[in-house]
Every structure is written in structure tokens, then in C-alpha cells.
């Protein structure tokens, strides 16, 4: 047997009873379990990676970026390859457990967790990034987008769409969609997948694409991890610009901001347009559009870019940076929040979409209901970014019916870790989502509030048939990603 291979008990990722058969409180992989059956009757199964049951590993797997929901698994697998993922799923199926893949655990409501009836598959151990091959690159699902960029940018290439925070995993964003600043042009990140290597809930390894097992391909993209675990992804690439010219436009009110958002969405003069409603220290609300033009070589004409806009020219700002500096623009805020401890407080965020026909009425109502100091916090904001429906093709990403709609998100950054306050904000999320839904809006499903199985069926609407059929075919025992509670 290869010296790297270790024998660990099958029970490590199965039901709670299996925990008694592990090397309690230690990293099981640090001390190989002898072959043959143990007194508990669990046969051994070999992994190349590590199975961890020590308190620190279990505690880390029981938390996420939301810091609100906590569930402690029986064990944590750090796979060394896709065979390890298959073994873990085989184990869960045989012993009626659950398997919860985690990337960077950036969910905000325990979606990537499981309790002691199952195990976590920590995909961050699978993070290799292949070489650029013209218009594509193949990467492990646990790779972070920053790691992908470290390979593509020196080759003059970039994924077309990147989330605002680059330290998320590739697989983790694909299973929810992955909205970015360039979504109106290129769609979401899951729209820019060429193919995927996956392990289904039946323990089958497949490569799927638009032309090979397309039902599986479509059920995985924005499918909340319900039918398979992504192990590798081949991503589209486009030419990367060298530089960016970024403008911040400020408006006296929501109506004026929306006028320019519609205008800029229609003429494509900028490569990225995002919006925010902020609460300045002086009080009231500030309305801002953040618009960026990519370029290589000669900078763009500022006058042409800003012609016809209705912002306050006296407050307008313009900066030039490298493309990567622009992509990594949240790094300074992350460093600040880590330094003052707020990064580790609860993050009861709400992420929705609202159609253009109802946006002004709905947003005005919700802003009037919001106390900036207590409901958002000093570093929080309300996101209001225009998106084109026609650019998004992943069938399970639910969108309003309007051709133009908006990402309407409450980025709440509480100043303390107070549980009662976090629960209060979760209740606000539930109420706001209900009003958004009644106005024809939809959910971007990375939000901090509970959803019942009926809620999820209503969310997916007619598209639920696609997901349900794939679930029955590829994960009939309902093993995968139990934290969403879709099935």
C-alpha cells in the first residue's frame, strides 16, 4: 500500500453512532486504523486525504461566515482527489448519512453544514489550478478565484465574471450562480462554465457539459449543491484588460440614480455598473453608482463616459488602477473588519432581485423602514445594481420577469456579536423578502433566513421540475448539501 494511503473507519462520515468507532478527539488520519473490522462492526475504507474528528476541526466545520447557524458534523474529510469524494458519498449512502461539501464556508445561514448524522467534505484541499489553454482553464472546485487569477492574469486572460470578493471558491459560487460586476455583459459565473467533473449522490463520477449529461449540468449550476459535488471545472476565459477607469457618481435621490442606471445599462459605455444606498455619518441617505471602464493602453475619454449623466459633478470621483487592483477592491475593507473584529460577528445578509417596473416603489418603502445605524451598521449598505436578464442563462437562477432588474441586497455588518440582534435582523430579512416576492422579485439564495421545502418550491417555480428530476436520478437518497433543506 502507498505510504500516503491511510485506512479510516467508514463510520467517520456516517451517522453519529460511527463517531464512537473513530480515534475519538484526534485526527483519524494521523493514526491509521488497522485493517479488518472493529468492535463497532464498521469496515475500513481507504482515503488518500485526511479524516478529522478533533474538536478544532469539527468546530471550524460547524461555523460559516454568517456566524448564526451552527451544526457539528461527525467528521471532516479533507480529500486528496475525487476518489476520496466518491468514497465519502458511498459511505453516506451506505449508512444513511449526509455529505456536506464546503468551499470557503462563506454561506450566511449554515447552508454548507450538516449535523452529527453526516460529515463535511472540505473541498478547500482540492485547489490546484491548471495552465491556461487559449480560451479556457481547468481548476479544482476548491480553488479560490484569487488563485485562478494568479494563473490567468500573467497569461493575459481572465474569467469573464468575478464575484466582488475573490476569496470564494469556484465550486461554491457556481452552485449558487455567482453574480459579479460584469454580469450584465457575460451573465453569472455559472453561465461561463464549459464543463464540470462531478460526483453524484449515487457515487457516480461524470464529466458533464451542455452536450454531455446536460440535465446534470443544468441542475448543478445554481442548483444549490443538491445533486452532485463539483470536483473540477473548466472555465471560459477572455482577454484581460490592463487597467480600469472607475467613477463614483452621487445622486440627490433614488429616482435620479435609477434614471442613470437605466441609461448606462442601455448604452454599454461602461463595462461594469453597480449601485449602493449608503448612510453617511451626517445622516440621511446617499445614492451612488459605481461605473468602471476597462482599457489597455490609451485611457478612455472621461467626457464621453460621463456625458448626459444626472449626478452631482462636484461629488464625482474618478480613479485609475490596474485590473487586479479593481477586482480586489474589497481587500482593504476586509482587512479593516478583521482588525476591528467585525469580520467575526454575525452577517445576517439578504440578497434578492427586484424588477425595474417595481424597483422605485419597493426600494423606497424598504429604505424608509430601515434604521441605518441599527439595521446596517457603520460599514453596511444596501446594494442596488442593474442587471440584464438576457445575459443570464443558468436555468435554475430565478429572475424577475422584467428585462432589466436589480440586485437588491442588505449587507448588514453588526458592530457586536449579540445573538438577539442577529436574530432580529434575520426576522427583518424574512419580512423584506416577503414584500420583495409579493412585488414580483426573487431570491438570490445566499441569504440569512430559514426557507421551508414549500418556500423552495415556490422559489424555483416551474424550474423546480428540472431540479426534482435530477435529484431523483442522481441523488435519490437525498445525501447532499442538507443545509438548504430543499428536499
N, C-alpha and C positions, 0 to 999 in steps of 0.2 A: 504494500500500500504506500502511495506517495506520502512523504513525511508531512506535507501540508494538509492532508486529509484528516479529518477528525470525526470520530464517531460520537454522536449525541443521541439522547433518547428522543423517540418520536413524540413523546408527550410534551416536549418543550414548547411546541406551538399549538397544542390542542387544549382540551378542556382543563379546568382548574385542577382537577384531580391529578393531572400529569405533573404538576409542579413538584409534587412530593417525590417524584422519581428522578428529578434533576439534582445536580450538585448544589443544593439549596444555598442561596445567598452568594454564589460565586459565578464567575463567567464559566459556563459549562465547557466552552471551547478551550479553556486554559488547562483543563484536565480531562483528557479523553476518557470516555466511558468504555469499559471493556465490552467486547462483543458478546452476543448472546442476550438472553432475556434477564431482566432484573426481577426482584421480588414483586414489583408492581405489575409485571406482565407486559411491559412495553418493549417492543423490539427496537433495536438501534437503527438509526438512519444516518447516512454519512452526508456531511456538508463540507464544502471547501472553505466556507466562511465561518463566522462565529455565531453561536447561540448564547445569549447573555441573559442571566437571571439575577444578577446582583442588584441591590436596591437602587444604586445610582442610575443604572441603565433603564430599569423599569420606571423610575421616577421621571427620567427625561422623556420616555415614550408616552408618559401619562399627561403630558402638558403640550400646549401648542402656543402659537403667537397670540391667540385670544386670551389665554390665561384665565378662562372662565370655566370650561368643562374639563374635568379630569377623569380619566379611566386608566386603570393599571392593568396591563396585559399579563399573561402568564410568562411570556418570554419575548425577547427581541432577537431577530435574526439579522445579521449584517452579511448579506450574501456576497459571495465572491464571483458569481456568474449566474446566468439564467437558469442553470440546472438547480442551483440552490433555491431559487424562487419556485421552480416546479416542485421540488421536494417538499417545501413548506406548504404549498397548496394541496399536494397529495395528502400530506399529514392532516391538514384541517378537514379535508373531505372525509378521510377515513374515520376520524374521531369526532366528527360533527362540531368542529370548532370554527373559528372565524380567522380571516387573514386580512390585516390592515396595512397596506403599503403606505409608507411615509417618505416624503422627499425632504424638504426643509421644515416640515411641520408648521407651515405658515397659515394654516386654517385658523379661523377665529371661533369655532363652535365644536371642537372635538371631532371634526369630520374624518380625520386620518387616524383615529384611535379605535381600540377595541378593549373590552374588559378582560377579566381573567378566563373567560371562555374562549379566548383566542390569543393570537400572537401578532406582533408588529413586524413587518418586513421593512427594515431601514434601508431604503434604496440609495441613500447618500454614499454607501460603499461602492456603488456602481456608478462611477463618474468619469470614465475615460471619454476622450473626445478624439475622433479620428481626424484624418487630414482632409483639407478642402479638396473636393473633386468638382471643379468647374462651378456648377450652379447648385451644389448640394454638399452636405456633410452628414456623417453618421455619428451619433453620440449615444452614450448610455443615458437612460432615462433619469438617473440620479444626478447627472451633471447640472451645475448651475449655469444660468445664462451668462454670467460673467466668465465662467470657464470656457464656454463656447466662443465668446467674443475674443478671448485671449488667443484663440487659434485662427479665427476667421479674419479679424482685422489686419493682422500682418500680411495676409494674402489679399487684402483689398476687398473683402466680402463681409456681408452682414446678414443675419436673418432679417426679413422684411419688417417684422413686427416684434417689438420687445416690450415687456411689461416695464412699468416705471421703476420697479425695484429689481435689480439684476441678480440678487442672491436667492431667487426662487429656482426650483428645479424644473427641468424641461418637462418631465412627465407630470409633475404636479400642476403645471399651468395648462397643459394640453387637455387634461381630464376635466377642466372647468371652462376651457375656451382660450383664455389669455388675451385680455383687451390691452391694447397699447396706444401710444400717441399716433401711430400711423395706421390704425385700424380702418379709418375711412377710405384709405387707398388700397390696403393689402388684406383687409379682413382681420380676424383674430389669429392668434398663434396656431390654433388647431386647424385653421384653413391652409396653413403653409407647411403641412406635413406631407411628405412624399410617400413614406411607408413606415410601418412600425413592426418590430419584433415584440410579441406579447406572449404571456402565459395566461390561458383562460382559467376560469373557476373549475374546469374539469381537468386541469393539469396538462392541457394540450399546448404545445408551442407552435405558433403560427407566425408567418410574416403576412401582414395584411396591407392593403392599399386600395385606391379607388377601383382597381381592376382585379384584385385578388381578395376574396372574402370581404367584399365591400360592406356587407351587413355588419361585420365585426368592426371594420374600420370606422364606419359611421356611428356605431354605438359607443365606441371608446372616446372619440373626440367630443368633448363637452358632455360626456356621459357619466361623470362623477365616479369613475372607477368601479362601476357596477358589474362589469362582465369579464374584465381581464386586467392583468398587471402589465404595464408597458415596461419592457426591459431595454430596448434600443429604439431610436428614432432617426430616420433620415429626413433632414430639414432642407427646405428650399433656401437658397442664398441669392442675394442681389449685390450689385456693386455698392460698396460703402463710400459715402462722401467723406471728404477730409475734414470739413468744417461745418459749423452751423451759425446762422444769424437768428437770434432769439429776441422776440419782442414781448413785452408785457403791456397790455392795453387795459386801462381802467375806465369804468363807466359809472355814471351817476345813479343808474337804476338797472333793474333786471331787464326791462323791456328793451333798452338801448343795447345792452350786452347781447341779447338774443338776436336783435336786428343784425349785428355784425357777425354773430356766429353763423347765422343762415347765409349771409353774404359770402363769408370766407369758405363755407362748406360747398358753395355752388361754383366758385371760380378756381379753386385749386391753386391759388397763388402761393400758399404755404404748404409744406409737407406734413406738418402736424399742427393741430389746433386743439387746445384743451382749455377748460374753463373752471373757475372756482369762485365761490362766495366766501369771503373772509370776514372776520370780526376784528378790526383794528383796535388797538388799545384806547383810541379816542372815543370808541363807541360806534354804534350803528353797524352797517354792513358795507363791505367793499366788493364790487363786482369786477372780475378780471378775466381776460382772455390771454392765454399764453400761446403765441404762434411762432413757429420755427421754420426757417428755410434752410435746406441743405445745399452745400455747394463745395466744389473743388476748384481751386484757382481763384478767379476773379470774384470778389464778394458781390452779392446781389445789390440792386438799386433800392435803397431804403424808401425813396419817394414812391416808386412804383408799387412796392409791397404795402405801403400804408395809405395809398390814395383811396379816398372815398369812405374811410372809416369814421366812426362817430365817437371815438374815445376822447378822453381829455388829454390833449397833446402835452400839457405841462407835466403830467404824471407818467407819461410814456417812458419806458426804458428799453434799451437795445444793447445786447452784448454779443460778442463773437467768441466762440470756443471751438475746441476740437469736437469731432463727432462723439468720441467716447466720453469726454467731459460732460457733454449734454446728456448722453444716455445714463450716466452715473450721477445725475444731478441730485438724487436723494441721499447720497452718501453723507453729506455734511449734516443733514437733519438726523439721520440715523446715529451718527457719532454723538451729536448733542443729546439725543434722547437716551442713548446708552450711558453717557457721562452723568446725566442727572437722575437716572434710574427709571424714567418713564417708559423706556423701551420694554421694561419687565412688568409694567402694570397691565391690567386688562385692556383689551382692544375690542370693544363692542361695536364693530363697524357694520354698516348697512350699505349694500351695493345693489342698485336697481337700474332699470331703463325706463324712460318715460318718453312718449311720442311728442313730436313737435306741436301737434294740434292742442295738446293739453298742458304743455310744459309751463307756460307762464302762470296759469291758474294754480296748478299743483305746487310748483316751487314757491310761489308767493305765499300760499297757505302754510306750507311746511316751514318756511323761513320765519313766518310770524309766530309759529308755535315753538320755535327753537330759542332757548336761552344759550347764547354763545359760550358764556363762562362755564356753566354747569353741564351743558349737553355736548359741547365740542372740546373745550379746553383750550389753553393758550396756543397749542400747536395744531389744533384740529381745523377742519374746514369742510365745506360742502362742495363736492365736485359736481360740475355741470359741463360736460364735454360733448360736443356734437359728433354724431356718428352716422354714417350712411348705411342703410340697411342692405343695399345691393352689394356691398363689399363682403358681407359675411355669408358663408356658405355652409358651415357646420350645421347639420340639421337639428341637433339637439340644443343648440344655443337659442334660447327663447328671446324673441324680439317683439317690440310693439309693431302695430300694423303700418305706422307712418314710414314713409321713405326716409325721412330724417328723424332721428331720435337722439336721446341724450343719456349718457351715463350720469346717473343722479345718485351720488354716494354721500353718506355721512361718515367722515373719517374722524372718529371720536378718540381723543387722546387724554384720558383722565389724568389728573395730577397725582392721584393716590391709587392704592391698590384696594380701596374699600369695596368689599363684596356687595354690600347693599346698593351702592351707587352703580356698580356694574350691572346688577340685576334691574335696576331702574332704567338704565339705558337700553337693555335688551327689550324691556316692555315698550319703550318708545319705538324701537325698531319694528316690533310686531305691528304696532298701530300705524306707523308710517307706511309699511309695506302694504297693509290692507287698503289704505287710501290710494296708494300708487296703483295697486292691482285693480281697484274699482274704476280708476281712470284709464284703464287700458294698458298700464305699464306691466313690466315683467321683472323677474328677479335675476340678477347675476348671482349664482348660488355660492357665494363665499361670504355669507352674511351671518351675523351673530344673533340668531334666534331659532327656536325649535321649529321643525316642519314635520307634520304628520305624513303618513303614507297618502292620505287623501290630498293633503296640500301639494305633495309632489306630483300626483297625478293631474291635479288642476294646473300646476305649473307647466308641465310638459304638454298638456292638451293632447291634440291628435298625434303628436310626435311620440307620446308615451308608447304607442303600439310598436314603434321601431325598437325602443329600448326593451320593452317587455319580451318581444320575440327573441332578441339577442340574449336576454337574461335566461330564458328558458332553454336556449340552445347551448350557451357557453358557460353559464354558472347556475345550473338548475337547483343546486343545493344552497344557494344564497350564502356563499362564503365570504365574498369580497367587499371591502370598504363598508363595514356595517355602520359607521358613524353618521352617514347621511340618512339612514333609516328610510330608504326609498321603497324597499320591498319587505 
